[in-house]
Amino acid sequence: MKSITKKEFKDKLLEELDDQFEVDISHASNLEIYRALATVVQDGYAKLWRQTRIEEAHSGKKQVYYFSIEFLPGTRLRSTLLNLGWMDVVKSGLEDLGVDLDEIAAQEPDMALGNGGLGRLAAAFMDSLASTGYIGNGNGIRYKYGLFKQKFVNGYQVELPNDWLQTSKSWGVRRDNKSEIVRFGGKVELVNDDNWLVPKYSGTNDVAAVPYDVAMVGYHQDVVNTLRLWDAEVPAGAELQYPTIADRRKVEDLTSVLYPDDSSYEGRLLRLKQEYFFVSAGLQSILHYFRNSLKQTDPEKLPEHIAVHINDTHPAMAIAELMRLLVDEWRLDWDKAWDITQKVMSYTNHTIMAEAMEKWDINMMQEVVPRILQIITEIDRRYVISLSNKVSAEKINSTKIIKDGKVQMAHLAIIGSHSVNGVAPLHTRLLETVVLKDFYDLFPEKFNNKTNGITLRRWLQIANPRLSDLLDKTVGEEWRSNSTKMLELQDQYDNSNVLTKINQIKFENKKDLSDFIKVKTGIKVDPTAIFDVQIKRLHAYKRQTLKLLHIIKLYQDLKNGIDHPKRVVIFGAKAAPSYTFAKQVIKVINEVAAVINSDTSIHDKLKVVFLENYDVTLAERIIPAADLSEQISTTTKEASGTSNMKLMANGALTIATMDGANVDIAKAVGKDNIFIFGLEKDQVYSYYNNHNYHPGEIYHQDKEVAAILDSLINGTFPKAATEGRVLYNNFLQDNEEFFVVKDLKDYLAKQADVEKLWKDKKSWSQKCLVNIAHSEEFDADSTVNQYATKIWHLKKLNSGK
Ligand SMILES: *Cc1c(COP(=O)(O)O)cnc(C)c1O
């Protein structure tokens, strides 16, 4: 690592301020200081970055390219400082200059090029690849506008553009000489050239893909990897293709917006173009690198040097695009190209929700990517032939790529990859036995599980310095680079000093969050209350609705003189702009919150706070202050979840269904250290198969349930009358898919257990301690190690230490 002394740092910062803004520190704004500091940091890793690129080409070691349509890294400054090993020097250097690092860091907008868990995982993997010493590159899109900013107006969600580049351009380095041309539309005709059928294109629209490289600095490592994000521009020399401003804007709009929806697909044509754009640019640049930097001429050597990972199906066209490049441009015969492609590609499935399974209409593909459609058609034709007379016609039909005029992207991804993984054991099992069963029967060797993980560096070291400090003092500092050491915290289970400290730290963090809540919302909350947290995208399957019904129950009890411990329920959640039901849930929660928060008759026993604009930075504030982690999705629906892991690492206890990685958390901490409730997988499938779930029966038999639901429609929350009625009807529909009413009683009972335990401070702290210790199991560094060794077959770079 390149270390820096405090004096060197201060001199450099002052120099930068002078160079960039011609100000001295006493007159500089926080934004100016942030920009100068970012430049000093970039200079700090520039040499290592260059050196990594030279060494990786020189060593010829295999590299992975992680293709993802979303990356959600959050802010860059503090995590780069941490990884560089500069955090303490910079903090104290700034203090000498009368400046607070937190205030400077707050100037940086989130790099929010993702919706939620999927993008966050991609960002975590980038951090872990560098931090574990592997060569790993990200490949994605540099959206001009990140995920929308959320505001509440009259309790409704309003979406505002997130113009993050205004202040944070500096983290991407534009590399014009690495630009690629991506071809769209037009006509393609195959003509014979020297006994090779080559495509002849006419009337295409050519777009320049210009890369912006973002450095991914490894934690106390000499490896600095690259996240390459592509921007769309009018190609130099193609100005005549785009004569008007409107034409040019159309090109640039290709990378303007991130689709704010990870479950249903709007603006489909543009979305399809985005997918092909970053896939084609990425693969072309890989092959240029292979030829020019690795000096390789034999494409059959490609799998020895390159692995391409397809993060969910959005980049699945990579399979057809690599075939195109190998067959059309390298003139390799089909079978050889196919063998290479399968060896290079691997795929992660992130969902079992049918509506999120991507399918593209062949007419649309014909219009946008005609040559790719030809290639997919040929892949499919050969796939069918390869199985004919070997397996049943039903099996071939259920697994083929093109069906009913649609290209099934998951099928393409599976058929073209050597590895298919799910993201938690339960999820992988469901893929193998239900969702992708026919594929599993045909190719069991492709299937494997890689449970998701989180960046403990961000969620503990950066977000929770107090708890990090306690870990240093109890298990030693090594946990910071080797998280398995956190298990030693378990030895302090009966140490009342440590338990008291855990309690105090949580209280301090809750005071900080209370101040923040006061400033943001005007609501005064008591930091001695239970801080009950549900933070994640707003989605029916995640069941913010179930939490809402619990809140209503608590409120009714308090009004009826039934006492409960003080509780503050904290939500953070964005709804996809086109997802009407999710937006109605937001409205109802906000109106229920308004009634409860202003009802003095319950003596502040219950507060409901819905914080606007949930993003990584807000997560970093909320998570260290959480007592209770709500992971209450309908069993089978949440593939893994990762906020469950972040919250446990910060000493929150989990209330959860046996879904996704909750199952693994329960196993890690033991059933006594988690609150489990709700239907199990087999019960859910039994209802689905027998169509015999009738929530109306429960409603009519159970007065408690009826009273809770009735409050949605009886005027208790008058400003949410319309939306409350929608929710009420939804919950009581026959065969309601998410079992809100079915799981309600069990959930309420578990919440009563939570309250009981809350009164026993020592037991509560002991369970916190167990959760913190076992969060090491979900360190993304070890997840990435498994991908690297079992799927990508990488070796560490081990550069110049
Ligand atoms: C971790 C994280 C998520 C994923 O949360 P889940 O509860 O796993 O869905 C989503 N958004 C942000 C900002 C996150 O940090």
The ligand as an ORCA input file, in Angstrom:
! r2SCAN-3c Opt
* xyz 0 1
  C     -28.707     -4.098      1.210
  C     -29.547     -3.164      0.453
  C     -30.681     -3.628     -0.212
  C     -31.142     -5.072     -0.166
  O     -32.024     -5.236      0.929
  P     -32.913     -6.575      1.048
  O     -33.559     -6.449      2.385
  O     -31.982     -7.716      0.981
  O     -33.879     -6.535     -0.059
  C     -31.448     -2.721     -0.915
  N     -31.123     -1.416     -0.967
  C     -30.043     -0.931     -0.316
  C     -29.747      0.519     -0.400
  C     -29.213     -1.787      0.401
  O     -28.138     -1.300      1.027
*
